[in-house]
Amino acid sequence: MSKRCVVIGLLGVQLDQPRRARDRWAAWRPSVAICQQDDLVVDRFELLVDRRYTKLADQVVVDIQTVSPETDIRIHWIELQDPWDFQEVYTSLHQFTRDYTFDTDSEDYLIHITTGTHVAQICLFLLTESRYLPGRLIQTSPPAGRGRSLPMEAAAVQGTYQIIDLDLARYDELAKRFHQEQDEARSILKRGIATKDADFNRLIDRIERVTLSTTAPILLTGPTGAGKTQLAKRVYELKHNRRQIVGPLVEVNCATIRGEQAMSTLFGHTKGAFTGAVGVRKGLLKSADSGMLFLDEIGELGLDEQAMLLRAIEDKHFTPVGSDVGVRSDFQLIAGSNRDLVAEVQAGRFREDLLARINLWSFRLPGLAERRSDIDPNLDFELQQWSRQSGHQVTISREARSAFLDFAMADSTPWKANFRDLNAAVIRMGTLADGGRITLAVVGEEIGRLRDSWQGLATDADDDSTENDLANVLGTERAASLDRFDQVQLVEVIRVCRRSRTMSEAGRLLFAQSRQAKAKPNDADRLRKYLGRFGLSWDDVNVTK
């Protein structure tokens, strides 16, 4: 047995109103027309009517009965002081859904969204989408090519209709498109790198959501070289692509500006404001109007600049140096810092009120050593970047790649300058790659260079002497008996072993040059024999005595 068809709709105080008092059939009227369709039998029409329009409602009821005698029409009175007040309209329609008894087992409900104000139509959509109205939407339209005011016969089919089913299962393509846009946004923030670190990916998801939802200041913290500047550029790119920002990205490292220069650079100056001010300068804050301002190392600003910046963020006004007239600029601020700004506040070097203002959304970017699982995809990214910049395709052999990743992902590899170290390493290896192919020998040389650079940056507490290294392994007396040459060589072997996960990995790095001449190099065996000369084993050099 088929279900009864029930239409729920608002009386259209404009569209359902006859244009000609003496000939109400001279125009298309949606509430009447929906009951005239040859292939749609309306068993019942639940007509929602504002009490101010009882006369019009009576006329529409008569006309529906004329064209569709089988349709039962029920009037539901609603009270609307302002049909454009969203809260009032939604409350009234929601109350109707609560009072009405739906029988979905035997009745099929169509929610008519052609009549009523746009606010009412939106409310009907929301109530249907949320299943307060357990039905489908129906939209009616006048006949194609015919104006609403042209004469028509009462018995003629009046226009067309379309039923819209809000079952989300039928909108997989829309859902896929939405998820695709989300993936594209994340890809922009990650520079297209397929990062693997779960914590970092969750961080990017949160930044993407905040970026597209607010214009409030964002604070990016983390060690130097963690990628704050690149991320700020990606945030701007994402907002600009979504047309949320129309102005430019203006960026400055606050560590490069000091004193009066900082004031002038940020806020601008008038002609003659100070010695050397030969012209007007609008400043970076004004240049960022309608755009984004990225202040890297914001902790380097002086207290005076911080005070003016706070006013500019809160009031969107500031006063250029030497001027009595305020300037307006509306920008979104992204601040970067490798300092602990809370500690800076406690030390009196950073304003507490400014920190409170820029710390609404704060994200700490981890260093490379905290994201070792992302070194692999970032290596590919840096190689692609270098190939584009140099104009030459650069690849890395499988063996060389394995050796570099073994070194790069070892817990003992510090990556002190984070992604700047990785970028510099790839540039050096790409430059030295004969024929555009990075070999194991090139990787070995680069690993040595990185270790030397980090050793030069190490603190005295971290920089154990050769004697101490050997004494821990051989004992003080035996270490002192070795020639200086053997001491220096052995201590380097010990350090490579401690930074490697396996003996084979350490051997590949230590014998990177000579192993090229061997058809079947056995790096682990060579290292084992070398250590054996001093009575040492792999376990001996990997455990501090």
Solvent accessible surface area in square Angstrom, and as a share of the most:
residue,aa,sasa,rsa
1,M,239,1.07
2,S,99,0.64
3,K,110,0.47
4,R,105,0.38
5,C,16,0.10
6,V,0,0.00
7,V,0,0.00
8,I,1,0.00
9,G,1,0.01
10,L,12,0.06
11,L,11,0.05
12,G,3,0.03
13,V,54,0.31
14,Q,139,0.62
15,L,57,0.28
16,D,0,0.00
17,Q,85,0.38
18,P,23,0.15
19,R,145,0.53
20,R,120,0.44
21,A,108,0.84
22,R,246,0.90
23,D,58,0.30
24,R,74,0.27
25,W,47,0.17
26,A,2,0.01
27,A,5,0.04
28,W,10,0.04
29,R,5,0.02
30,P,0,0.00
31,S,0,0.00
32,V,3,0.02
33,A,1,0.00
34,I,0,0.00
35,C,9,0.05
36,Q,19,0.09
37,Q,16,0.07
38,D,123,0.64
39,D,113,0.59
40,L,21,0.10
41,V,87,0.50
42,V,1,0.01
43,D,34,0.18
44,R,12,0.04
45,F,1,0.00
46,E,0,0.00
47,L,0,0.00
48,L,2,0.01
49,V,0,0.00
50,D,17,0.09
51,R,125,0.46
52,R,141,0.51
53,Y,77,0.29
54,T,56,0.33
55,K,176,0.75
56,L,16,0.08
57,A,1,0.01
58,D,89,0.46
59,Q,60,0.26
60,V,0,0.00
61,V,27,0.16
62,V,74,0.43
63,D,0,0.00
64,I,0,0.00
65,Q,92,0.41
66,T,78,0.45
67,V,34,0.20
68,S,3,0.02
69,P,107,0.67
70,E,108,0.49
71,T,7,0.04
72,D,65,0.34
73,I,25,0.12
74,R,112,0.41
75,I,55,0.28
76,H,48,0.21
77,W,96,0.34
78,I,14,0.07
79,E,104,0.47
80,L,19,0.09
81,Q,153,0.68
82,D,63,0.33
83,P,41,0.26
84,W,143,0.50
85,D,58,0.30
86,F,94,0.39
87,Q,142,0.63
88,E,44,0.20
89,V,1,0.01
90,Y,61,0.23
91,T,81,0.47
92,S,24,0.15
93,L,3,0.01
94,H,40,0.18
95,Q,87,0.39
96,F,18,0.08
97,T,12,0.07
98,R,165,0.60
99,D,102,0.53
100,Y,29,0.11
101,T,119,0.69
102,F,48,0.20
103,D,62,0.32
104,T,63,0.37
105,D,127,0.66
106,S,50,0.32
107,E,20,0.09
108,D,47,0.24
109,Y,2,0.01
110,L,2,0.01
111,I,0,0.00
112,H,0,0.00
113,I,23,0.12
114,T,14,0.08
115,T,1,0.00
116,G,32,0.31
117,T,28,0.16
118,H,123,0.55
119,V,22,0.13
120,A,6,0.04
121,Q,41,0.18
122,I,89,0.45
123,C,0,0.00
124,L,3,0.02
125,F,81,0.34
126,L,68,0.34
127,L,0,0.00
128,T,1,0.00
129,E,78,0.35
130,S,54,0.35
131,R,145,0.53
132,Y,106,0.40
133,L,2,0.01
134,P,26,0.16
135,G,7,0.07
136,R,76,0.28
137,L,3,0.01
138,I,0,0.00
139,Q,66,0.29
140,T,4,0.02
141,S,44,0.29
142,P,53,0.34
143,P,21,0.13
144,A,103,0.80
145,G,88,0.85
146,R,102,0.37
147,G,37,0.36
148,R,34,0.13
149,S,55,0.36
150,L,88,0.44
151,P,84,0.53
152,M,19,0.08
153,E,132,0.59
154,A,31,0.24
155,A,99,0.77
156,A,37,0.29
157,V,66,0.38
158,Q,10,0.04
159,G,7,0.07
160,T,81,0.47
161,Y,56,0.21
162,Q,117,0.52
163,I,58,0.29
164,I,51,0.26
165,D,34,0.17
166,L,33,0.16
167,D,71,0.37
168,L,128,0.63
169,A,72,0.56
170,R,164,0.60
171,Y,70,0.27
172,D,81,0.42
173,E,126,0.57
174,L,105,0.52
175,A,46,0.36
176,K,125,0.53
177,R,154,0.56
178,F,115,0.48
179,H,102,0.46
180,Q,105,0.47
181,E,66,0.30
182,Q,48,0.22
183,D,80,0.42
184,E,90,0.41
185,A,1,0.00
186,R,61,0.22
187,S,47,0.30
188,I,36,0.18
189,L,6,0.03
190,K,36,0.15
191,R,81,0.30
192,G,55,0.53
193,I,18,0.09
194,A,80,0.62
195,T,14,0.08
196,K,122,0.51
197,D,26,0.14
198,A,58,0.45
199,D,95,0.49
200,F,19,0.08
201,N,41,0.21
202,R,149,0.54
203,L,34,0.17
204,I,1,0.01
205,D,54,0.28
206,R,131,0.48
207,I,0,0.00
208,E,12,0.05
209,R,170,0.62
210,V,8,0.05
211,T,0,0.00
212,L,40,0.20
213,S,87,0.56
214,T,32,0.19
215,T,97,0.56
216,A,20,0.15
217,P,8,0.05
218,I,2,0.01
219,L,5,0.03
220,L,1,0.00
221,T,27,0.16
222,G,9,0.09
223,P,44,0.28
224,T,55,0.32
225,G,9,0.09
226,A,5,0.04
227,G,25,0.25
228,K,11,0.04
229,T,40,0.23
230,Q,60,0.26
231,L,10,0.05
232,A,0,0.00
233,K,62,0.26
234,R,47,0.17
235,V,1,0.01
236,Y,35,0.13
237,E,63,0.28
238,L,1,0.01
239,K,2,0.01
240,H,81,0.36
241,N,77,0.40
242,R,94,0.34
243,R,202,0.74
244,Q,80,0.35
245,I,13,0.07
246,V,118,0.68
247,G,10,0.09
248,P,66,0.42
249,L,44,0.22
250,V,19,0.11
251,E,74,0.33
252,V,24,0.14
253,N,59,0.30
254,C,0,0.00
255,A,42,0.33
256,T,93,0.54
257,I,10,0.05
258,R,133,0.49
259,G,47,0.45
260,E,100,0.45
261,Q,102,0.45
262,A,2,0.01
263,M,33,0.15
264,S,2,0.02
265,T,10,0.06
266,L,0,0.00
267,F,0,0.00
268,G,0,0.00
269,H,17,0.08
270,T,40,0.23
271,K,145,0.61
272,G,58,0.56
273,A,32,0.25
274,F,52,0.22
275,T,139,0.81
276,G,61,0.59
277,A,6,0.05
278,V,130,0.75
279,G,29,0.28
280,V,121,0.70
281,R,102,0.37
282,K,126,0.53
283,G,6,0.05
284,L,38,0.19
285,L,0,0.00
286,K,65,0.28
287,S,33,0.21
288,A,0,0.00
289,D,47,0.25
290,S,57,0.37
291,G,2,0.02
292,M,0,0.00
293,L,0,0.00
294,F,2,0.01
295,L,0,0.00
296,D,15,0.08
297,E,23,0.10
298,I,0,0.00
299,G,5,0.05
300,E,43,0.19
301,L,7,0.03
302,G,33,0.32
303,L,86,0.43
304,D,98,0.51
305,E,11,0.05
306,Q,0,0.00
307,A,38,0.30
308,M,48,0.21
309,L,0,0.00
310,L,18,0.09
311,R,110,0.40
312,A,2,0.01
313,I,17,0.08
314,E,93,0.42
315,D,78,0.40
316,K,69,0.29
317,H,67,0.30
318,F,2,0.01
319,T,38,0.22
320,P,17,0.11
321,V,35,0.20
322,G,58,0.56
323,S,24,0.15
324,D,148,0.77
325,V,110,0.63
326,G,39,0.37
327,V,38,0.22
328,R,126,0.46
329,S,1,0.01
330,D,60,0.31
331,F,24,0.10
332,Q,7,0.03
333,L,4,0.02
334,I,0,0.00
335,A,0,0.00
336,G,0,0.00
337,S,0,0.00
338,N,69,0.36
339,R,85,0.31
340,D,93,0.48
341,L,9,0.04
342,V,84,0.48
343,A,42,0.33
344,E,16,0.07
345,V,31,0.18
346,Q,150,0.67
347,A,53,0.41
348,G,47,0.45
349,R,132,0.48
350,F,5,0.02
351,R,82,0.30
352,E,126,0.57
353,D,61,0.32
354,L,0,0.00
355,L,18,0.09
356,A,74,0.58
357,R,80,0.29
358,I,0,0.00
359,N,66,0.34
360,L,108,0.54
361,W,88,0.31
362,S,54,0.35
363,F,14,0.06
364,R,126,0.46
365,L,6,0.03
366,P,20,0.13
367,G,3,0.02
368,L,0,0.00
369,A,34,0.27
370,E,95,0.42
371,R,11,0.04
372,R,38,0.14
373,S,47,0.30
374,D,0,0.00
375,I,0,0.00
376,D,36,0.19
377,P,16,0.10
378,N,7,0.03
379,L,0,0.00
380,D,53,0.27
381,F,23,0.10
382,E,14,0.06
383,L,14,0.07
384,Q,99,0.44
385,Q,39,0.18
386,W,45,0.16
387,S,14,0.09
388,R,158,0.57
389,Q,123,0.55
390,S,36,0.23
391,G,63,0.61
392,H,129,0.57
393,Q,134,0.60
394,V,8,0.04
395,T,54,0.32
396,I,18,0.09
397,S,21,0.13
398,R,213,0.78
399,E,77,0.35
400,A,0,0.00
401,R,54,0.20
402,S,49,0.31
403,A,1,0.00
404,F,0,0.00
405,L,24,0.12
406,D,21,0.11
407,F,1,0.00
408,A,0,0.00
409,M,59,0.26
410,A,3,0.02
411,D,130,0.67
412,S,48,0.31
413,T,1,0.00
414,P,47,0.30
415,W,2,0.01
416,K,88,0.37
417,A,33,0.26
418,N,9,0.05
419,F,32,0.13
420,R,142,0.52
421,D,20,0.11
422,L,0,0.00
423,N,55,0.28
424,A,32,0.25
425,A,0,0.00
426,V,1,0.00
427,I,62,0.31
428,R,76,0.28
429,M,1,0.00
430,G,7,0.07
431,T,88,0.51
432,L,80,0.40
433,A,12,0.09
434,D,127,0.66
435,G,89,0.85
436,G,17,0.16
437,R,112,0.41
438,I,0,0.00
439,T,54,0.32
440,L,5,0.03
441,A,21,0.16
442,V,19,0.11
443,V,0,0.00
444,G,15,0.15
445,E,84,0.38
446,E,1,0.01
447,I,3,0.01
448,G,30,0.29
449,R,80,0.29
450,L,2,0.01
451,R,21,0.07
452,D,98,0.51
453,S,53,0.34
454,W,11,0.04
455,Q,84,0.37
456,G,67,0.65
457,L,125,0.62
458,A,29,0.23
459,T,81,0.47
460,D,139,0.72
461,A,92,0.71
462,D,102,0.53
463,D,65,0.34
464,D,68,0.35
465,S,49,0.32
466,T,22,0.13
467,E,89,0.40
468,N,83,0.42
469,D,5,0.03
470,L,0,0.00
471,A,30,0.24
472,N,51,0.26
473,V,2,0.01
474,L,22,0.11
475,G,31,0.30
476,T,105,0.61
477,E,153,0.69
478,R,104,0.38
479,A,7,0.05
480,A,77,0.60
481,S,86,0.55
482,L,34,0.17
483,D,99,0.51
484,R,140,0.51
485,F,145,0.60
486,D,31,0.16
487,Q,18,0.08
488,V,75,0.43
489,Q,73,0.32
490,L,0,0.00
491,V,7,0.04
492,E,76,0.34
493,V,12,0.07
494,I,0,0.00
495,R,45,0.16
496,V,4,0.02
497,C,0,0.00
498,R,74,0.27
499,R,66,0.24
500,S,8,0.05
501,R,139,0.51
502,T,72,0.42
503,M,27,0.12
504,S,48,0.31
505,E,3,0.01
506,A,0,0.00
507,G,0,0.00
508,R,45,0.16
509,L,17,0.09
510,L,49,0.24
511,F,37,0.15
512,A,6,0.04
513,Q,115,0.51
514,S,52,0.34
515,R,17,0.06
516,Q,99,0.44
517,A,99,0.77
518,K,96,0.41
519,A,104,0.81
520,K,189,0.80
521,P,43,0.27
522,N,90,0.46
523,D,11,0.05
524,A,17,0.13
525,D,41,0.21
526,R,71,0.26
527,L,0,0.00
528,R,127,0.46
529,K,136,0.58
530,Y,28,0.11
531,L,1,0.00
532,G,44,0.42
533,R,159,0.58
534,F,12,0.05
535,G,56,0.54
536,L,14,0.07
537,S,52,0.34
538,W,50,0.18
539,D,100,0.52
540,D,41,0.21
541,V,0,0.00
542,N,54,0.28
543,V,94,0.54
544,T,89,0.51
545,K,152,0.64
